[in-house]
C-alpha cells in the first residue's frame, strides 16, 4: 500500500518536532540540517518555522515572503500560498516565519488559547503532499509549543552537554507527560540529540552517560563551524564546500543515522 501511494505521488506523512525549553541548544541548526538531509535523500520535506524569531526562515530564504505561518493559521491565506520551495535544495520546502510585526507571537498570546489544535489541523493539510514534516520550535512550553507538540508524531530533544541542559531534559520529560495525559497524546519521545559534543571532555561524557539512563536513543553532533558558515551562505550544511572544508565526517554520519532511524 505504501509503495502504491508513493507511485501516485501521495505520502504517508510523519511529523516530528525538536524541542527543549532551554534556548541555545541548537534546535534550529539540528532541525534544519535534518530537513536538508531528508530532502537531499529525495524525500519531499516540509520545514515549519514555529519560532517567532524566524531563524530557520532567515537561514533558507533570502527575501521576506509575502505570507508567513501566522497568516495561514489566522485564515488570511492558504498554506500553499505561504509555502516556499528552498533554492538549491530540491525537495525542501519551508512554511516561514519572519516576525513581521511579531504576528505569530501576538497570535500565540491572544487567540491560541481558544484554538489549541490549530497546528494539528494545519498538519492535516500536508498529509499526502509531504512525506516528512519537521517543526522547529522556540524555547519555552507555552501555548504555541504545546499546540505544535499536539500535532507531532514524535518529539526529539536537542541539548548541549552541560548540566543546565540535563536539568531541562528532566523538566521537559515531566511537562510532556502532563501534556500527553491531558490531551491523550500518543506522541513518542525516545530520542535525544546532544549538540556540540566533544568526547575528549569528561563533562560531556558524563552528560552522555546521564542521558543514557533515561533509555533514550542518543545522537551526538560534534562542534562543527560549517553550521554557522552554511547559515550565513543560506545553504544546506551538506552542500558547503569552501577551501577544502565541509561538514566533519562524524557530523555527516550522525545526521545520516538520524535520517535513517527517525523516519522508520
NORTA-V824173 format. One line per field, one symbol per residue. psi: psi as a letter, one per 20 degrees, with the letter a starting at -180 (. if undefined). burial: # if it has 16 or more other ideal C-beta (glycine too) atoms within 10 Angstrom, else .. Layout:
BEGIN
psi: ???
burial: ???
END
This chain:
BEGIN
psi: ggggghhjjqqnpppqqpqqhprkikgggggghhgggggijjpoppponjohhkhhghgiphqprhqrghhgijjirqghhhppppqjnqjpqporpjkojkggggghifhhhilijhhghghhhipigphpppporrrrmagghhhghhiqhqpqoqrqmrhhhgghggghggghggghghjlpjppnjppooqlpoiipghghggghghhijkqpppporpoihgghhhhilrphhipopljqaqqhhgghghggggghhi.
burial: ..........#.##########..################..###################...#.#######.....#..###.#..#.#########...###.##...#.....###.##..#..###########.#.##########.#########..##.##..#..##..#.....#.#.#.#######......#..##..#....#..####.#.##..##...####.#.....##...##.##..##..##.
END
